[in-house]
Amino acid sequence: MRVPIRKSGQYTHSKPDRYITEKKLRECKDELEKLKYVVQQRAIVEVKRLAELGDFSENAEYQIAKGKLRGINARILELEQAVKNAVLISSGGNTDCIRIGHRVTIGMDSKQKTYLILGSMESTPGKGIISHTSPIGAALIGKKIGDTFTVKLAEKDVECEVLGIE
């Protein structure tokens, strides 16, 4: 079986975001435990069962099961690294300048928007949770109430002002 050769992309060698809340860390640990002790074990048993059927080159079910097991193992490694290298985000604290974990209200295009700045694993822009690496999140870090800044969104520059920090 030939494996496709893929060109490395823009994000191939980027380091994963280590900033994570305590809640998300618990979720990662729970998922890791479930994958290791339930899902992976079932997949291993299935691969062994299908391996006993014989010829690997023409055993499509075996190939599919091996692929699933590889995916599970990759996810386990990803979660282990995330848990091992996690930097916990503390909410609140000093509100002199914006940091990860703060809820920020900004004025943008004569509208007020409120964002919670977290790590990229937890960002949900539709719910107002943005990553500190997003264009707005990166521009907000280090700003104070009353500061204005310009951010490039959808090929246009938008003028913003920090109205509040929680």
Protein Blocks (a to p, Z undefined) as FASTA:
>chain_A
ZZddddddfklmpccdfbdcfklmmmmmmmmmmmmmmmmmmmmmmmmmmmmnopfklmmk
lmmmmmmmmmmmmmmmmmmmmmmmpccddeehjfkbccehiacdddeehiacddddddfk
lgcfknopacfkbmklmmmgopaehiacdddeehiacddddfbdZZ
